Amino acid sequence: MSTTAMLKAADVASMLGISPRLVYALAMAGDLKAYKFGRAVRFDAEDVEAYRTSCRSVGTPATSAGATSSSAPLKVS
């Protein structure tokens, strides 16, 4: 844990481009490290960045949310 301020789920959601509910789900699943202070759940910015980095594939360019988008249509087989 770094010495910076801990982040709320809404802050993490904004950083990752996902909903706060998904942030909590990732924490419950153990995919995103979280810290409990009483009833409050907080996140370390370094852990959030590590999660974002782990979501990238080799050769995938980084985006603001750590994912890629594509306009190619899906083929149904």
Buried (B, 14 or more C-beta within 10 A) or exposed (E): EEEEEBBBBEBBBEBBEBEBEBBBEBBEEEEBBBEEEEEEBBBBBEBBEEBBEEEBEEEEEEEEEBBEEEEEEEEEE
